Amino acid sequence: MITVVGTGTGVPPSADVAAVLAGAELVVGGRRHLDAARLPEAAERIVLGPLAPALDTVAEYVGEDRPVVVLASGDPGFFGIVRALAERFGSARLDVRPGVSSVAAAFARAGLPWDDAVVVSAHGRDLRTAVNACRAHPKVGVLTGPGAGPAELGAALADGPAGRVLVVATALGDPARERVERVTPAEAAARDWGTAVSVVLCVADGRTPGPMGTVAGRAPGPDGWALPEDRFAHRDSMITKFEVRALALARLGPRLGDLVWDVGAGSGSVAVECARLGAAVVAVEKNADGVDRVRDNAAAHGVDVRVVHGAAPAALDLLADDPDAVFVGGGGRELPEVVAACARRARRVVVVALAALDRVPAARAALTGAGLDCDGVLLQSSRLAPLPGDVTRLAAANPVFLLWGVRPAARTEGVVQ
């Protein structure tokens, strides 16, 4: 058996763990874990660096039925080494003795429940997924790593939702060095935090815990989408109709960790629906009354949408982070330039809604010119409409062209993270 012991969050090892360590012939772990543990003098020790050589040595000991102990931080089954060990040796060979995870400890220090939190690992990963989760959700735990700590997270959230606070947990489990501090994103960005930070919590300040749910993590998705137009405030029926919105959402594929732009947002119906499905969303709108309308609709549906007041394509230069998906609505002479600007920056897909036939070729050329694979449909629908005498007719809606361009790498690789 390979015994995997979680340590480092302030809970002393139990007697049976001490007995396992006393009988180990190979002990693998981080340097601080090895230095803190009472190990047999004859045991071989491997300081974890590159994982593959350590696993090869473990395999030699396992093949000779010699006892191996792996020391890890907190709960090694939570974004930890148990995954790699199970893939290499099979879960039946593992005896896992979990400690308190750093995420659980951080929320405990902050006095917060965390069954409703989203947890994201930025350790050895692109920080953007964690940033977008923090933008979209009111309670997020971020496992940090080199180049993805409180300063980087705070800087990325400078334009995030108002009222977000970062709870920075440093050296959890070390009585002499442990600190838990509440700072604003700007304060976090201005400091050098060193290398001892293990978890950053991003929470909506002042929001009280909601009722206990039945599913851990983010709340279940909405019970419906492509909502009727009357669920949104809009001006003179200037809103993406629900039939068009349904296919647009299907092609955009908004999800947790994504960043979506709604350019020419109007009422913000697409922006709000993408946010309801878990994505971080930026709505770009040139009209001041439209900006207010988008904000009001987002508030009415309980989601965070960042609204930028400005006309595309120039306003897109204000957006530092490239989007995963973009929806372009509206029209105008600048449409080809707007679509081209969005297509150059989109990581996965751009969806364009067009009412005018004359603008379809230019929009399609803008998508293909940016290297996207383009497809599209003409949507024609008729809704049931009552007539006097308890009868019903079909009322035709205006036809709409929907084009979408998909980046080839996103199509072949599946999920882009």
N, C-alpha and C positions, 0 to 999 in steps of 0.2 A: 504493500500500500504506500501511497504518497500522502503524507499528512500535510494539509495546508492550514496554516494557523494565521488568523487575522489578529493583528496587534495594533498598538499605536494610538488608541483613542482614550486612554486613561483607565481602562479596565485591566486589573492585574490578571495574568494567566492563571487558569485553574490548576489544580493539582495534577489532573490527568494530562494537561498540556505540558506541564513541567516534566512528567514522566516520559512523554513522547520525545521531548527535546533531549532528555538524558540518554535515550537509547538511539539517537540518530547517528548515522554514519556519514550522511551528506546533508548539509544545511544550505539552502539557497535563499537569498533575500537581499534587500537593500542594505547598504553599509550601516545605516543607523539601526536597522532591525537586528542585524548580526551583532553589533556592538552592545545592544541593550539586553540581548538574551543570554541566559546561562547555558552554554553549549559544552559538550564533551571536548576535552582537549584533542582527542584523536580524530574528531570528525573533520572531514573535508568541508571547506567553506567556499562558496561561490558568491561573489558580489554581483548582483544582477546589473547587467548592462545590455548588450545585445542578447535577445532571448534565445535564439537558435542554438548557440554553443552551450548554454546552460541546460536546455532541454536534451541535448545530445548526451551530456554527462548524466543527467537524471536517468536517461534511457539505459545507460550502462549499469547503473546501480539497480534499477528495476529488473533488468535482465538477470542479475545475480541474486535477486530477492534480498537486497540489502536495504535497510530502512532509510527513507528520504523524508526530510521535512522542508517545506517551503514556507517562508515567513513573508507576509504581505500586510498592507495597511488595511485596517478596518475590516470590511466584509469582502473577502477576495472573490466572491461570486457576483459582486456588483461592479461592473466595468473593471474587473480584475483578472488575475492570472488563472483563475479556475477555467475560463473559456479555453485558453491555449493548452492547458494541461489536459482537459477533457478531450479536445480535438486530437491530441497526440497519443494519449494513453487510454482514453475511455473513462467515462465517469465512474465505472465500477471500481476502478483502482484508486479513487480519490476518497480520502477521509477529511472532510472540510470542517474546520472548527472556526466559524466566523466570529469576528469581533463586531463592534458597533461601527457601521459605515460612517465615513466622514460626513456624508450628506445628512444622515440621521442626527449625528452629533451637532452639526452646525444648526440645524433647525431647532434642536433641543436648546442649544445655548441662546438662540434668538427667541425662545418661548413660543414657537409657532408649530401648529400641526403641519404635516407635510404629505398626507395621503392625497391631497389635491394638487400637489406640485408637479411641474414638469422638470425632469432631471436630464441634463445634457452634458456630455463629456466633450471638453475642448482640449483634452490631453492628447497631443499628437494628432490633432484634427484641425480642420479649418474652423476658425472662430465664428464664421458667419452664421452657421446653424444656431449656435447658442445665442448670438446677438438677435437673430430674427425671432427666436422663441421668447427672449426677454421683451422684445417689442410687442409681441402679440398676446402674452399671457401675464397675469398678475402675480404669479408666484413660480419662480424658476430657480433650481439649483444647478450651478455650473461647476463641474469638476475642472480645475485649472491645469495648466501646463506651461512650459517655456514658451514665451511669446503669446500666451493666451491667459493672462492673469487679470487682476482687478484694474490695472491701468489701461490695458488694451480694451477690456470690456467697457470701462467707463467712457473712454474716448469714442467708441463705436456707438454708445447710447446717448451721446450728447444731443442728438436730434430725436431721441426717443420720446415715448409718452411722458407727459408731466406726472410728477409725483412718484417716480420710481426711485427706490433707495437700494443701495448695495450693502449687504451685510457680509463683511470680509472676515473669514475665519482663518486664523494663522496658527500654525503649530498645534493643532488640536491634540489633546492628550498629554501635552508636555506642561507640567505644572509651572515651570519656570518661564516659559515663553508663550504660552497660549494667550491669544488676544482675539476678541470678537468686536468689531467696530462697525458702526452704521455711518455711511458716508453717501453723499450724492455722487452721481456719475462723474461730474466735473471734478469733485475732490479726489475721487479714485484715480482719475486720469492724470492728476498733477503730482502723484506720489510714486516713489520707488518702493515697492512692496517686498523686494527680495525674493527668495525662492521657497519660503516656508508656507506660503498660502496654499491650502488644499481645496477649499470650496469658497465660492462666492454665491450668495443668495441675492436674487433680484426680486424685490417685492414692491407691490403698490402700497405706498406709505398711507397709513390711516385706514386701510380697508380691513374690516373685521372678518374673521373666518366665516365662511358660509356654512350651510347645513352639511352634515356628513353625507357623502354620497355612497354609492355601491361599487364604483369602479375607481381604482387608484390612477393617479396621473391626471392629465387634462380631462375635462368633462367630456362625455360622449358628444359626438357631432350633432349638428342641428337635426331636428326631426323632419325637415324639409328644406329644399333649396329651389332656386328659380321661383322666388316668391312673387305673388301677384303685385302688380304695380301699386295698388292701394296700400301696400305695406311700407311705402316710401313717400316722403314729401317730394314733389316734383313740380315743374313749371310747364303748363300748357302741354302735358303729355310728352315732354322732352325727357324720356327715360327709355333705357334699353328694355324692350318688351320681354316678358318672361320666357317665351319660346326661344328667342335669340339668346337670352342670358343662359338658358339651360345648356345649349350646345357650346357657348363660349366658356362656361365653367368647366364643361367636360374636357375641352381642349386645353384650358389653362392648367387644370389639375392642381389647384392650390392645396397646400398641405403644411403641416407643422414643420417649421424650419425654413420655409420658403419666404422670399420677398417678392411681392407682386406690385406692379405699377398699374394704376388705372388712369390713363392719360386722356384728357378731355372728359373728366369724370361726370359732369352734369349733376345728376342727383346723387351719384355715388353708389348706385344700386349694385354694380359689379364689385366695387371696392368692399362694400359691406358684406356681400355674400362670400367673397374670398376670405375676409377676416373671420366670418362665422365658421368657415371650414378649417381655421387654424393658422392661416398664413399671416405674416406681417405685411401691411399694405401701405402704400403711398398713393394718394390721389392727387392728380395735378389738374387744376381747374383755373381758367383765366378770368371768369366772372366772379365778382365779389359776392353776389347773392348766391351763386353756386357753391362757393367755398363754405358759406354758412349752412347751406342746405346739406352738404356732405357731412359736415360736423354734426348737425342735428340728427341726420339719419343714423350715423354711427352711434351716437349716444342713445338713440331710441332702441337700437338693437344690442346695446351693451358690449360694443367692440371698440378697440383702439384703431383708428385710421389716422395716419399723419397726412395732413392736407397742405399742399403747396400752392400758393396763389401765384399763378404766372401762366404765360402762354408757351406751349411747346412749339418748336424744339428747344428754344433758349432756356426754358425753365428746367429742362432735364439736366443741364450743367450744374444745377444746385444739388443734385442727388449724387452723393459720393459712391454709394454701393450699387453695383450692377444687380439687376433683378433676375430672378429665375424665370418669371413669366410677365408678359405685358399685355394689357388690353387697351386698344386704341379705339375710342369712339369719336363721334362728331365728324366733322369734315373740314371743308375750307381749302383754300389754295395751298396751304402749307402741308397738307396731308402727306404727300410723298416724302417730304423732308422729315416730318414727324415719325413716319413709319420707318424710314431708313435709320434715324437716330436710335429708335428703340431696338431695331433689329441688330444694330452693331453691338449693343450692350447686353441683350437678353442672353441668358445662359441656356435656356431651354426652348422657349416658345414665345411667339408674338401672335396675338389674335386681333383681327381688324374687322369692325362692323361698318358697313357702307350702305347708304341708301341710294346713292347715285351710281348708275352703271358707268358713266364716263370716268369715274375715279378708280375703277377696279384695275385696269391695266397698269397704271402708275403705282398703285399700292402693291400689286403683285411683283412688279419689277423691283420695287424697293426691298421686298422680302428676299427675293432670289439674289439680288445684287449684294446682299449682306451674307450670302452663303447659306441661307436657310432653304430647306425643302418645303415648297409651297403647295397647298391644296385649298379647296374651298367649296362652298355650296351657295345656292340661292335658296333662301328660306321663304316659303309662302305658306301662310296658315290662315285658317278661318275659324273664328270662335262662335260658339252658340250664342244667339241673341234672341230674346223673347219678342214675340209679336202679340198684338191684341188677339183675343180669342183663344188664349192658352195654346198657342202654337209657337214654333221656333224656326228661325232662319239661320243661315250661316253668314256672318259678317267678316268679310275679308280684311286682313291686316295688310299694311303696306309691306311689300317684299323687301327683304334685306339680304345683302351679300355678306357672307362671313368667310373671311380668308384667314388662314393660319400658316405660319412658317415655323418649322421645327429645326433646331440645330442638329445636324447629322450626328455629332458626338453624343447628344442626349438621347437620340433614338437608338443608337447601337449600345450605349452603356447603361441604359435604363435610368436609374436614379442619379441625378447630378447633385453631389453634396459638397 
